[in-house]
Amino acid sequence: MRQAVQLVHDDLKTQPRKKSKLTELLKNKGGKYRGQVDTQDSLMFNVYTGVDFESLVPDWRGISASIVVDTPPGRARSDNSYTRTSFWESMSGKRLSQGGLVALVWQSSNDISVHLGVIASSLRDITDHVKRDPDRVRLRIVFFDTKLELRILQELRNPQMSEQHIKLLVESSVMFEAIRPFLEAMKREPELVPFSRYLVHRPPGFLDTCKMDPPRYSTIPGFAFNLSCLFPDKTDVEDLTLSVTDPQSIENARAELRRSSRLDPSQADAVVDALTREVSLIQG
């Protein structure tokens, strides 16, 4: 979502003196934005134009803003009511889904503000409206920024204030509830960071010299891994143990796995490294 908003923000900054991908979307009244994040990665997301506010209404999540946007190009603009309804039903979970994360990008003169929110409308709410209107889609959004509610009220009282404004709705396929726990956790300073020796920010080169501890459970006295299951039945290996506290046991297990197990040499090294380190990153 952040990258999507950044691409739209940068295009708005160049309007109207320079054509951009957003220029075509504004002309077509919405659609899919296909942008390049860097030299390797691309990004595709939905942009809805013509955002207008209708009201502020109480919602089980809080105060939701009732808005209308331009219907995106394609079947959604069909003259046939059944075709329009079928489009949104087929897009259930992909476009304007209840609980989806959206961003309102609001340009006023040289100022561009961004407000995140969650879609509160159900699929039925949307289809009931598009049955009657081929040009506009109505939905309700609960925005996180309560200050935005005052700005919406001001526009509702005086619609002429925003005649020169550009308001866009940016949608990236993210369900807010799926990421809420992570965002909530980031609001407070953690008392304990798992594997803090390795995962927190360190100076360059730190991990090259940092000694990786074995898994805590594997250091219990008398504990050892039995790796005999990794050998074919036809071999003579019936019992191969690996003790993480014994360097000779580790090297012997590595050599035997490389020599006659079902694993190739790189897989053998990966298994031994994963069993003897409390944190491992394996490319597969």
Backbone as CSV, one residue per row, in Angstrom:
resi,resn,N_x,N_y,N_z,CA_x,CA_y,CA_z,C_x,C_y,C_z
1,MET,0.823,-1.195,0.000,0.000,0.000,0.000,0.869,1.262,0.000
2,ARG,1.917,1.243,0.786,2.789,2.417,0.865,3.416,2.730,-0.492
3,GLN,3.867,1.698,-1.192,4.468,1.919,-2.501,3.431,2.396,-3.508
4,ALA,2.205,1.852,-3.407,1.145,2.271,-4.313,0.830,3.753,-4.123
5,VAL,0.686,4.166,-2.869,0.395,5.572,-2.575,1.543,6.460,-3.034
6,GLN,2.774,5.988,-2.863,3.927,6.792,-3.274,3.927,7.031,-4.783
7,LEU,3.584,6.002,-5.562,3.533,6.162,-7.014,2.468,7.188,-7.417
8,VAL,1.298,7.100,-6.793,0.230,8.058,-7.098,0.632,9.462,-6.663
9,HIS,1.230,9.573,-5.482,1.674,10.869,-4.959,2.674,11.520,-5.919
10,ASP,3.643,10.741,-6.402,4.661,11.288,-7.305,4.039,11.751,-8.624
11,ASP,3.053,10.992,-9.128,2.399,11.392,-10.381,1.595,12.680,-10.195
12,LEU,0.928,12.810,-9.050,0.160,14.029,-8.790,1.085,15.248,-8.734
13,LYS,2.284,15.062,-8.233,3.231,16.172,-8.134,3.633,16.690,-9.514
14,THR,3.588,15.806,-10.514,3.998,16.218,-11.866,2.828,16.717,-12.713
15,GLN,1.591,16.576,-12.217,0.406,17.050,-12.942,0.385,18.580,-12.939
16,PRO,-0.073,19.227,-14.026,-0.395,18.645,-15.341,0.732,18.816,-16.351
17,ARG,1.899,19.248,-15.860,2.960,19.605,-16.796,3.624,18.390,-17.442
18,LYS,3.404,17.211,-16.864,4.035,16.007,-17.392,3.046,14.851,-17.375
19,LYS,2.982,14.123,-18.496,2.090,12.972,-18.552,2.668,11.824,-17.722
20,SER,1.772,11.057,-17.125,2.191,9.930,-16.295,1.146,8.825,-16.429
21,LYS,1.381,7.719,-15.738,0.388,6.635,-15.752,-0.927,7.096,-15.147
22,LEU,-0.852,8.007,-14.170,-2.065,8.515,-13.547,-2.862,9.380,-14.506
23,THR,-2.192,10.047,-15.434,-2.881,10.888,-16.414,-3.906,10.084,-17.200
24,GLU,-3.519,8.897,-17.638,-4.416,8.045,-18.408,-5.573,7.542,-17.547
25,LEU,-5.286,7.225,-16.279,-6.342,6.752,-15.383,-7.360,7.855,-15.103
26,LEU,-6.913,9.079,-14.957,-7.835,10.198,-14.750,-8.708,10.403,-15.984
27,LYS,-8.115,10.220,-17.151,-8.867,10.364,-18.393,-9.924,9.266,-18.529
28,ASN,-9.555,8.043,-18.129,-10.472,6.897,-18.248,-11.381,6.735,-17.037
29,LYS,-11.261,7.623,-16.066,-12.036,7.549,-14.826,-11.778,6.246,-14.065
30,GLY,-10.501,6.015,-13.790,-10.112,4.881,-12.974,-9.568,3.709,-13.765
31,GLY,-9.157,2.685,-13.016,-8.608,1.490,-13.641,-7.437,0.953,-12.847
32,LYS,-6.682,0.072,-13.478,-5.526,-0.544,-12.830,-4.265,0.263,-13.122
33,TYR,-3.547,0.557,-12.065,-2.272,1.267,-12.173,-1.165,0.207,-12.182
34,ARG,-0.386,0.215,-13.237,0.753,-0.693,-13.341,2.020,0.136,-13.284
35,GLY,2.716,0.030,-12.168,3.889,0.864,-11.953,5.124,0.047,-11.669
36,GLN,6.275,0.689,-11.834,7.561,0.061,-11.575,8.112,0.612,-10.266
37,VAL,8.302,-0.285,-9.291,8.833,0.133,-7.996,10.324,0.390,-8.092
38,ASP,11.052,-0.529,-8.724,12.484,-0.373,-8.959,12.818,-1.095,-10.255
39,THR,14.092,-1.380,-10.470,14.503,-1.997,-11.726,14.024,-3.433,-11.865
40,GLN,13.613,-4.061,-10.757,13.232,-5.466,-10.796,11.757,-5.705,-10.497
41,ASP,11.189,-4.954,-9.567,9.837,-5.232,-9.085,8.822,-4.259,-9.677
42,SER,7.666,-4.793,-10.056,6.553,-3.977,-10.528,5.402,-4.114,-9.549
43,LEU,4.431,-3.230,-9.670,3.311,-3.193,-8.736,2.034,-2.877,-9.509
44,MET,0.943,-3.565,-9.176,-0.341,-3.300,-9.816,-1.400,-3.153,-8.737
45,PHE,-2.201,-2.093,-8.840,-3.245,-1.834,-7.859,-4.360,-1.042,-8.525
46,ASN,-5.491,-0.936,-7.820,-6.668,-0.261,-8.375,-6.732,1.195,-7.916
47,VAL,-7.110,2.057,-8.840,-7.306,3.478,-8.540,-8.726,3.862,-8.953
48,TYR,-9.457,4.488,-8.027,-10.818,4.941,-8.290,-10.828,6.463,-8.257
49,THR,-11.405,7.055,-9.281,-11.427,8.509,-9.410,-12.798,9.057,-9.020
50,GLY,-12.899,10.385,-9.060,-14.188,11.041,-8.829,-14.765,10.818,-7.452
51,VAL,-13.916,10.807,-6.432,-14.400,10.571,-5.073,-15.227,11.769,-4.601
52,ASP,-16.459,11.511,-4.201,-17.336,12.538,-3.631,-17.919,12.014,-2.321
53,PHE,-18.016,12.898,-1.339,-18.589,12.517,-0.047,-20.088,12.769,-0.047
54,GLU,-20.825,11.846,0.561,-22.271,11.996,0.657,-22.724,12.271,2.080
55,SER,-22.115,11.600,3.056,-22.531,11.780,4.450,-21.535,11.106,5.382
56,LEU,-21.688,11.425,6.660,-20.984,10.713,7.726,-22.043,10.014,8.563
57,VAL,-21.884,8.700,8.725,-22.918,7.940,9.437,-22.270,7.057,10.490
58,PRO,-22.974,6.806,11.608,-22.441,5.891,12.633,-22.284,4.486,12.066
59,ASP,-21.227,3.813,12.459,-20.944,2.464,12.005,-20.446,1.656,13.184
60,TRP,-20.577,0.326,13.097,-20.137,-0.496,14.224,-18.643,-0.371,14.473
61,ARG,-17.904,0.116,13.465,-16.479,0.360,13.657,-16.198,1.775,14.161
62,GLY,-17.195,2.658,14.075,-17.008,4.059,14.438,-17.872,4.922,13.543
63,ILE,-17.303,6.019,13.038,-18.001,6.888,12.085,-17.496,6.552,10.689
64,SER,-18.416,6.186,9.811,-18.016,5.848,8.443,-18.445,6.951,7.494
65,ALA,-17.627,7.159,6.477,-17.933,8.139,5.440,-18.578,7.427,4.262
66,SER,-19.742,7.897,3.878,-20.404,7.366,2.693,-19.891,8.147,1.489
67,ILE,-19.279,7.437,0.535,-18.695,8.107,-0.622,-19.166,7.417,-1.899
68,VAL,-19.034,8.122,-3.016,-19.245,7.531,-4.330,-17.989,7.754,-5.153
69,VAL,-17.667,6.784,-6.005,-16.505,6.872,-6.894,-16.943,6.496,-8.300
70,ASP,-16.116,6.860,-9.274,-16.403,6.481,-10.655,-16.320,4.967,-10.808
71,THR,-17.243,4.404,-11.545,-17.194,2.979,-11.856,-15.971,2.693,-12.721
72,PRO,-15.185,1.677,-12.386,-13.983,1.380,-13.177,-14.337,0.925,-14.585
73,PRO,-13.411,1.075,-15.541,-13.682,0.688,-16.933,-13.956,-0.805,-17.062
74,GLY,-14.629,-1.173,-18.158,-14.888,-2.581,-18.434,-16.327,-2.972,-18.173
75,ARG,-16.529,-4.240,-17.798,-17.875,-4.765,-17.603,-18.647,-4.040,-16.513
76,ALA,-17.907,-3.423,-15.570,-18.586,-2.716,-14.482,-19.413,-1.548,-15.002
77,ARG,-19.113,-1.056,-16.220,-19.857,0.071,-16.803,-20.879,-0.377,-17.842
78,SER,-21.134,-1.648,-17.893,-22.073,-2.159,-18.892,-23.452,-1.522,-18.735
79,ASP,-24.154,-1.379,-19.856,-25.526,-0.870,-19.816,-26.490,-1.890,-19.218
80,ASN,-26.040,-3.136,-19.156,-26.878,-4.209,-18.634,-26.686,-4.346,-17.129
81,SER,-27.779,-4.207,-16.389,-27.715,-4.264,-14.932,-27.172,-5.602,-14.436
82,TYR,-27.578,-6.700,-15.088,-27.121,-8.025,-14.669,-25.615,-8.170,-14.855
83,THR,-25.084,-7.637,-15.952,-23.646,-7.715,-16.214,-22.860,-6.947,-15.165
84,ARG,-23.366,-5.758,-14.799,-22.677,-4.961,-13.780,-22.649,-5.697,-12.447
85,THR,-23.787,-6.251,-12.074,-23.867,-6.976,-10.802,-22.956,-8.192,-10.812
86,SER,-22.936,-8.909,-11.927,-22.097,-10.108,-12.038,-20.621,-9.769,-11.919
87,PHE,-20.247,-8.595,-12.448,-18.852,-8.187,-12.351,-18.420,-8.067,-10.893
88,TRP,-19.207,-7.354,-10.098,-18.813,-7.145,-8.703,-18.911,-8.433,-7.902
89,GLU,-19.840,-9.292,-8.229,-19.921,-10.580,-7.538,-18.705,-11.449,-7.864
90,SER,-18.237,-11.391,-9.114,-17.062,-12.169,-9.498,-15.786,-11.590,-8.905
91,MET,-15.829,-10.298,-8.551,-14.663,-9.640,-7.969,-14.667,-9.692,-6.442
92,SER,-15.617,-10.415,-5.866,-15.702,-10.516,-4.410,-14.381,-11.020,-3.833
93,GLY,-13.826,-10.269,-2.914,-12.535,-10.624,-2.327,-11.349,-10.043,-3.070
94,LYS,-11.604,-9.424,-4.241,-10.517,-8.865,-5.047,-10.607,-7.351,-5.188
95,ARG,-11.854,-6.800,-5.201,-12.021,-5.358,-5.362,-13.056,-4.865,-4.381
96,LEU,-12.708,-3.798,-3.666,-13.611,-3.146,-2.720,-14.254,-4.153,-1.761
97,SER,-13.433,-5.024,-1.208,-13.924,-6.049,-0.290,-14.126,-5.470,1.104
98,GLN,-15.142,-5.929,1.772,-15.395,-5.486,3.146,-14.191,-5.857,4.015
99,GLY,-13.689,-4.868,4.744,-12.511,-5.077,5.563,-11.209,-4.785,4.851
100,GLY,-11.287,-4.456,3.555,-10.078,-4.155,2.796,-9.491,-2.805,3.149
101,LEU,-8.181,-2.689,3.055,-7.471,-1.452,3.361,-7.406,-0.564,2.117
102,VAL,-7.792,0.695,2.260,-7.760,1.652,1.157,-7.109,2.942,1.635
103,ALA,-6.701,3.755,0.670,-6.111,5.049,0.988,-6.789,6.134,0.162
104,LEU,-7.220,7.187,0.823,-7.756,8.365,0.142,-6.612,9.343,-0.076
105,VAL,-6.319,9.614,-1.333,-5.267,10.582,-1.682,-5.972,11.856,-2.120
106,TRP,-5.764,12.937,-1.365,-6.521,14.177,-1.551,-5.553,15.306,-1.882
107,GLN,-5.649,15.795,-3.116,-4.803,16.917,-3.536,-5.609,18.207,-3.507
108,SER,-5.107,19.178,-2.769,-5.704,20.500,-2.690,-4.609,21.518,-2.950
109,SER,-4.671,22.191,-4.109,-3.591,23.091,-4.550,-2.295,22.294,-4.599
110,ASN,-1.267,22.705,-3.843,0.011,21.995,-3.841,0.129,21.012,-2.687
111,ASP,-0.928,20.903,-1.908,-0.898,20.012,-0.747,-1.531,18.664,-1.100
112,ILE,-0.843,17.590,-0.744,-1.353,16.234,-0.974,-1.360,15.500,0.358
113,SER,-2.546,15.087,0.775,-2.670,14.344,2.033,-3.155,12.929,1.753
114,VAL,-2.799,12.018,2.639,-3.165,10.614,2.496,-3.850,10.152,3.773
115,HIS,-4.991,9.492,3.635,-5.767,9.026,4.785,-6.125,7.553,4.578
116,LEU,-5.718,6.701,5.496,-6.004,5.275,5.404,-7.351,4.958,6.033
117,GLY,-7.990,3.930,5.525,-9.276,3.518,6.066,-9.600,2.088,5.693
118,VAL,-10.719,1.606,6.232,-11.176,0.239,5.987,-12.571,0.287,5.377
119,ILE,-12.803,-0.523,4.355,-14.110,-0.570,3.704,-15.115,-1.249,4.634
120,ALA,-16.233,-0.566,4.880,-17.269,-1.104,5.761,-18.451,-1.662,4.979
121,SER,-18.522,-1.382,3.685,-19.651,-1.848,2.868,-19.515,-3.330,2.555
122,SER,-20.649,-4.010,2.515,-20.667,-5.411,2.106,-20.815,-5.492,0.593
123,LEU,-20.632,-6.696,0.058,-20.819,-6.900,-1.379,-22.251,-6.559,-1.786
124,ARG,-23.197,-6.913,-0.944,-24.600,-6.624,-1.283,-24.857,-5.119,-1.324
125,ASP,-24.231,-4.361,-0.414,-24.385,-2.901,-0.443,-23.961,-2.343,-1.802
126,ILE,-22.841,-2.863,-2.305,-22.311,-2.353,-3.571,-23.195,-2.770,-4.741
127,THR,-23.572,-4.047,-4.774,-24.379,-4.523,-5.907,-25.764,-3.888,-5.937
128,ASP,-26.336,-3.606,-4.775,-27.655,-2.955,-4.748,-27.597,-1.587,-5.414
129,HIS,-26.455,-0.910,-5.254,-26.342,0.422,-5.853,-26.027,0.350,-7.345
130,VAL,-25.108,-0.541,-7.743,-24.707,-0.579,-9.152,-25.816,-1.139,-10.040
131,LYS,-26.794,-1.816,-9.457,-27.939,-2.251,-10.264,-28.657,-1.057,-10.876
132,ARG,-28.655,0.060,-10.125,-29.378,1.251,-10.568,-28.484,2.262,-11.269
133,ASP,-27.194,2.240,-10.960,-26.296,3.286,-11.452,-25.082,2.663,-12.146
134,PRO,-24.957,2.835,-13.456,-23.812,2.258,-14.174,-22.541,3.103,-14.078
135,ASP,-22.656,4.326,-13.589,-21.528,5.254,-13.628,-20.824,5.455,-12.288
136,ARG,-21.511,5.133,-11.182,-20.940,5.419,-9.871,-21.111,4.209,-8.948
137,VAL,-20.167,4.075,-8.020,-20.201,3.018,-7.003,-20.236,3.690,-5.645
138,ARG,-21.165,3.258,-4.810,-21.260,3.824,-3.465,-20.691,2.819,-2.458
139,LEU,-19.918,3.342,-1.502,-19.399,2.496,-0.438,-19.147,3.335,0.803
140,ARG,-19.015,2.648,1.930,-18.737,3.309,3.203,-17.331,2.936,3.668
141,ILE,-16.623,3.937,4.170,-15.250,3.724,4.629,-15.090,4.316,6.024
142,VAL,-14.476,3.553,6.894,-14.116,4.050,8.220,-12.649,4.452,8.167
143,PHE,-12.396,5.759,8.239,-11.027,6.263,8.183,-10.413,6.281,9.577
144,PHE,-9.092,6.066,9.638,-8.399,6.023,10.914,-8.167,7.418,11.497
145,ASP,-8.063,8.403,10.625,-7.766,9.776,11.050,-9.072,10.504,11.364
146,THR,-9.332,10.739,12.641,-10.579,11.411,13.023,-10.593,12.870,12.566
147,LYS,-9.432,13.478,12.346,-9.386,14.858,11.869,-9.993,14.962,10.469
148,LEU,-9.951,13.871,9.720,-10.511,13.882,8.379,-12.022,14.100,8.417
149,GLU,-12.661,13.627,9.489,-14.118,13.777,9.590,-14.518,15.250,9.559
150,LEU,-13.742,16.111,10.226,-14.036,17.544,10.214,-13.877,18.115,8.814
151,ARG,-12.865,17.668,8.096,-12.656,18.153,6.737,-13.788,17.708,5.820
152,ILE,-14.271,16.476,6.017,-15.398,15.981,5.224,-16.654,16.798,5.515
153,LEU,-16.889,17.107,6.787,-18.049,17.915,7.155,-17.995,19.291,6.497
154,GLN,-16.824,19.879,6.461,-16.669,21.195,5.831,-16.995,21.118,4.341
155,GLU,-16.593,20.032,3.700,-16.890,19.903,2.276,-18.377,19.643,2.045
156,LEU,-18.999,18.871,2.929,-20.428,18.606,2.786,-21.237,19.896,2.912
157,ARG,-20.784,20.808,3.765,-21.488,22.076,3.949,-21.225,23.027,2.792
158,ASN,-20.047,22.919,2.192,-19.692,23.831,1.111,-18.991,23.049,-0.004
159,PRO,-19.745,22.325,-0.846,-19.145,21.484,-1.894,-18.279,22.254,-2.875
160,GLN,-18.541,23.553,-3.032,-17.764,24.339,-3.994,-16.304,24.486,-3.562
161,MET,-16.036,24.235,-2.298,-14.666,24.376,-1.792,-13.696,23.447,-2.507
162,SER,-14.180,22.280,-2.940,-13.257,21.267,-3.480,-13.422,21.043,-4.975
163,GLU,-13.976,22.017,-5.667,-14.181,21.830,-7.095,-12.861,21.639,-7.833
164,GLN,-11.792,22.253,-7.338,-10.490,22.124,-7.989,-9.638,21.032,-7.360
165,HIS,-10.190,20.319,-6.400,-9.428,19.275,-5.731,-9.470,17.975,-6.540
166,ILE,-8.460,17.164,-6.350,-8.436,15.809,-6.911,-8.446,14.825,-5.744
167,LYS,-9.448,13.960,-5.727,-9.540,12.950,-4.670,-9.582,11.568,-5.322
168,LEU,-8.651,10.723,-4.916,-8.521,9.391,-5.479,-8.580,8.354,-4.369
169,LEU,-9.108,7.202,-4.701,-9.124,6.088,-3.756,-8.178,5.017,-4.301
170,VAL,-7.172,4.687,-3.498,-6.170,3.689,-3.885,-6.448,2.408,-3.119
171,GLU,-6.554,1.324,-3.861,-6.867,0.031,-3.240,-5.767,-0.971,-3.540
172,SER,-5.209,-1.516,-2.487,-4.256,-2.611,-2.614,-4.860,-3.817,-1.916
173,SER,-4.671,-4.994,-2.472,-5.357,-6.188,-1.961,-4.798,-6.627,-0.600
174,VAL,-5.161,-5.856,0.421,-4.717,-6.168,1.783,-5.923,-6.133,2.700
175,MET,-6.139,-7.207,3.455,-7.188,-7.231,4.462,-6.608,-6.676,5.759
176,PHE,-7.176,-5.582,6.238,-6.603,-4.895,7.389,-6.519,-5.791,8.619
177,GLU,-7.532,-6.622,8.845,-7.530,-7.469,10.037,-6.362,-8.437,10.029
178,ALA,-5.865,-8.791,8.844,-4.743,-9.720,8.765,-3.440,-9.090,9.245
179,ILE,-3.323,-7.764,9.111,-2.080,-7.103,9.521,-2.244,-6.294,10.803
180,ARG,-3.481,-6.211,11.323,-3.714,-5.423,12.532,-2.817,-5.849,13.701
181,PRO,-2.665,-7.169,14.004,-1.831,-7.541,15.158,-0.397,-7.029,15.056
182,PHE,0.147,-7.030,13.837,1.518,-6.559,13.662,1.609,-5.046,13.867
183,LEU,0.626,-4.319,13.335,0.622,-2.871,13.504,0.435,-2.484,14.962
184,GLU,-0.446,-3.198,15.667,-0.655,-2.918,17.091,0.617,-3.186,17.879
185,ALA,1.311,-4.267,17.538,2.539,-4.613,18.250,3.632,-3.572,18.028
186,MET,3.627,-2.945,16.839,4.660,-1.959,16.524,4.423,-0.628,17.230
187,LYS,3.237,-0.434,17.797,2.944,0.823,18.487,3.656,0.926,19.834
188,ARG,4.024,-0.198,20.399,4.662,-0.178,21.718,6.040,-0.819,21.642
189,GLU,6.896,-0.376,22.512,8.250,-0.908,22.550,8.229,-2.301,23.162
190,PRO,8.714,-3.294,22.465,8.632,-4.657,22.997,9.538,-4.856,24.207
191,GLU,9.041,-5.611,25.158,9.854,-5.943,26.326,10.849,-7.048,26.006
192,LEU,10.490,-7.895,25.049,11.362,-9.003,24.689,11.270,-9.226,23.189
193,VAL,12.417,-9.246,22.530,12.478,-9.519,21.096,13.047,-10.921,20.909
194,PRO,12.263,-11.861,20.354,12.794,-13.205,20.124,14.045,-13.162,19.241
195,PHE,15.034,-13.939,19.604,16.286,-14.006,18.844,16.894,-12.610,18.641
196,SER,16.873,-11.822,19.698,17.305,-10.421,19.588,18.764,-10.285,19.157
197,ARG,19.573,-11.304,19.430,20.989,-11.218,19.031,21.138,-11.117,17.517
198,TYR,20.176,-11.689,16.793,20.317,-11.774,15.344,19.336,-10.902,14.572
199,LEU,18.152,-10.641,15.139,17.090,-10.000,14.366,17.046,-8.485,14.501
200,VAL,17.544,-7.941,15.601,17.538,-6.489,15.739,18.668,-5.896,14.913
201,HIS,18.577,-4.591,14.671,19.564,-3.928,13.816,20.953,-3.977,14.448
202,ARG,21.918,-4.374,13.660,23.302,-4.480,14.114,24.226,-3.762,13.132
203,PRO,25.461,-3.434,13.579,26.415,-2.806,12.657,26.756,-3.748,11.510
204,PRO,27.175,-3.207,10.369,27.548,-4.052,9.218,28.634,-5.052,9.608
205,GLY,28.467,-6.293,9.176,29.459,-7.321,9.442,29.307,-8.034,10.763
206,PHE,28.324,-7.636,11.567,28.168,-8.243,12.891,27.874,-9.735,12.790
207,LEU,26.981,-10.119,11.884,26.581,-11.522,11.792,27.686,-12.417,11.258
208,ASP,28.679,-11.813,10.596,29.796,-12.622,10.098,30.641,-13.172,11.241
209,THR,30.645,-12.478,12.358,31.487,-12.891,13.486,30.668,-13.369,14.680
210,CYS,29.347,-13.264,14.594,28.490,-13.656,15.710,28.379,-15.176,15.785
211,LYS,28.585,-15.734,16.956,28.460,-17.178,17.156,26.982,-17.530,17.311
212,MET,26.506,-18.464,16.487,25.105,-18.865,16.503,24.907,-19.986,17.516
213,ASP,24.042,-19.763,18.491,23.774,-20.786,19.498,22.905,-21.898,18.920
214,PRO,23.025,-23.120,19.470,22.133,-24.209,19.041,20.754,-24.036,19.661
215,PRO,19.736,-24.745,19.161,18.406,-24.674,19.786,18.502,-25.058,21.263
216,ARG,17.748,-24.368,22.097,17.856,-24.568,23.536,17.496,-25.986,23.950
217,TYR,16.468,-26.550,23.310,16.049,-27.904,23.693,17.123,-28.939,23.382
218,SER,17.969,-28.652,22.351,18.974,-29.631,21.950,20.187,-29.646,22.875
219,THR,20.256,-28.703,23.817,21.389,-28.659,24.750,21.092,-29.386,26.054
220,ILE,19.918,-29.983,26.157,19.588,-30.775,27.350,20.565,-31.947,27.439
221,PRO,21.150,-32.203,28.600,22.117,-33.315,28.733,21.543,-34.637,28.232
222,GLY,22.307,-35.312,27.391,21.897,-36.602,26.859,21.073,-36.518,25.582
223,PHE,20.671,-35.299,25.157,19.855,-35.167,23.948,20.731,-35.307,22.705
224,ALA,20.222,-36.003,21.689,20.900,-36.130,20.397,19.868,-36.397,19.317
225,PHE,20.114,-35.870,18.120,19.268,-36.151,16.967,19.652,-37.505,16.370
226,ASN,18.658,-38.274,15.955,18.901,-39.533,15.256,18.599,-39.318,13.780
227,LEU,19.635,-39.372,12.937,19.507,-39.051,11.521,19.445,-40.277,10.628
228,SER,19.259,-41.442,11.195,19.278,-42.673,10.393,18.159,-42.711,9.350
229,CYS,17.060,-41.980,9.597,15.938,-41.989,8.645,16.297,-41.316,7.324
230,LEU,17.410,-40.621,7.261,17.805,-39.917,6.045,18.634,-40.788,5.102
231,PHE,18.833,-42.056,5.470,19.639,-42.963,4.655,18.753,-44.012,3.994
232,PRO,19.102,-44.443,2.774,18.337,-45.507,2.121,18.415,-46.803,2.919
233,ASP,17.412,-47.643,2.727,17.370,-48.908,3.472,18.537,-49.820,3.141
234,LYS,19.057,-49.690,1.933,20.110,-50.611,1.502,21.464,-50.295,2.138
235,THR,21.616,-49.149,2.764,22.880,-48.816,3.414,22.985,-49.529,4.751
236,ASP,24.200,-49.525,5.267,24.460,-50.190,6.547,24.247,-49.262,7.737
237,VAL,23.837,-48.023,7.467,23.672,-47.059,8.554,22.366,-47.334,9.284
238,GLU,22.447,-47.785,10.505,21.262,-48.064,11.317,21.056,-47.026,12.411
239,ASP,22.126,-46.327,12.745,22.023,-45.355,13.836,23.085,-44.288,13.647
240,LEU,22.642,-43.073,13.361,23.571,-41.946,13.247,23.044,-40.823,14.118
241,THR,23.741,-40.523,15.192,23.301,-39.485,16.116,24.113,-38.222,15.908
242,LEU,23.487,-37.110,16.256,24.137,-35.800,16.172,23.908,-35.079,17.485
243,SER,24.997,-34.778,18.176,24.931,-34.011,19.409,25.425,-32.599,19.132
244,VAL,24.583,-31.605,19.372,24.928,-30.226,19.018,26.026,-29.653,19.899
245,THR,26.313,-30.296,21.026,27.357,-29.805,21.930,28.698,-30.463,21.668
246,ASP,28.771,-31.372,20.694,29.999,-32.110,20.386,30.434,-31.804,18.956
247,PRO,31.475,-30.973,18.769,31.925,-30.615,17.418,32.272,-31.829,16.558
248,GLN,32.856,-32.869,17.172,33.213,-34.057,16.402,31.962,-34.788,15.905
249,SER,30.911,-34.834,16.737,29.656,-35.459,16.335,29.031,-34.703,15.167
250,ILE,29.119,-33.394,15.192,28.555,-32.574,14.114,29.274,-32.836,12.795
251,GLU,30.596,-32.846,12.827,31.365,-33.056,11.605,31.184,-34.478,11.073
252,ASN,31.073,-35.453,11.977,30.859,-36.836,11.548,29.493,-36.983,10.868
253,ALA,28.468,-36.365,11.454,27.134,-36.420,10.853,27.126,-35.755,9.486
254,ARG,27.809,-34.630,9.374,27.860,-33.921,8.093,28.535,-34.790,7.025
255,ALA,29.647,-35.415,7.389,30.389,-36.237,6.435,29.574,-37.459,6.007
256,GLU,28.910,-38.122,6.952,28.133,-39.311,6.622,26.923,-38.963,5.751
257,LEU,26.275,-37.849,6.056,25.138,-37.426,5.238,25.580,-37.119,3.811
258,ARG,26.727,-36.491,3.670,27.234,-36.167,2.338,27.620,-37.430,1.567
259,ARG,28.119,-38.417,2.298,28.668,-39.614,1.650,27.597,-40.590,1.181
260,SER,26.579,-40.876,2.000,25.688,-41.976,1.632,24.217,-41.764,1.962
261,SER,23.800,-40.533,2.299,22.392,-40.307,2.583,21.612,-40.050,1.299
262,ARG,20.298,-39.862,1.429,19.459,-39.550,0.270,19.580,-38.084,-0.142
263,LEU,20.368,-37.313,0.588,20.509,-35.882,0.333,21.729,-35.596,-0.529
264,ASP,21.634,-34.511,-1.318,22.842,-34.078,-2.014,23.682,-33.257,-1.036
265,PRO,24.930,-32.932,-1.374,25.814,-32.249,-0.409,25.245,-30.950,0.165
266,SER,24.607,-30.138,-0.683,24.070,-28.868,-0.171,22.906,-29.105,0.780
267,GLN,22.078,-30.121,0.484,20.973,-30.456,1.384,21.494,-31.008,2.704
268,ALA,22.535,-31.796,2.645,23.133,-32.344,3.868,23.639,-31.217,4.764
269,ASP,24.333,-30.251,4.174,24.828,-29.117,4.961,23.667,-28.319,5.541
270,ALA,22.589,-28.141,4.755,21.442,-27.371,5.235,20.787,-28.046,6.437
271,VAL,20.648,-29.371,6.390,20.035,-30.092,7.508,20.879,-29.952,8.765
272,VAL,22.180,-30.161,8.640,23.060,-30.061,9.812,23.047,-28.646,10.371
273,ASP,23.124,-27.642,9.496,23.125,-26.255,9.959,21.810,-25.901,10.652
274,ALA,20.682,-26.376,10.099,19.376,-26.066,10.687,19.221,-26.708,12.068
275,LEU,19.785,-27.913,12.251,19.646,-28.610,13.532,20.583,-28.072,14.605
276,THR,21.645,-27.408,14.183,22.644,-26.941,15.156,22.588,-25.442,15.414
277,ARG,21.647,-24.734,14.797,21.523,-23.289,15.000,20.092,-22.947,15.391
278,GLU,19.948,-22.009,16.306,18.587,-21.645,16.721,17.856,-20.781,15.709
279,VAL,18.584,-20.188,14.779,17.991,-19.440,13.671,18.680,-19.852,12.393
280,SER,17.917,-20.242,11.369,18.495,-20.651,10.094,17.665,-20.057,8.959
281,LEU,18.359,-19.694,7.908,17.704,-19.217,6.697,18.181,-20.105,5.560
282,ILE,17.250,-20.877,4.989,17.601,-21.856,3.966,16.911,-21.500,2.666
283,GLN,17.678,-21.434,1.608,17.110,-21.184,0.283,16.673,-22.504,-0.329
284,GLY,15.399,-22.558,-0.743,14.905,-23.808,-1.298,14.307,-23.622,-2.667
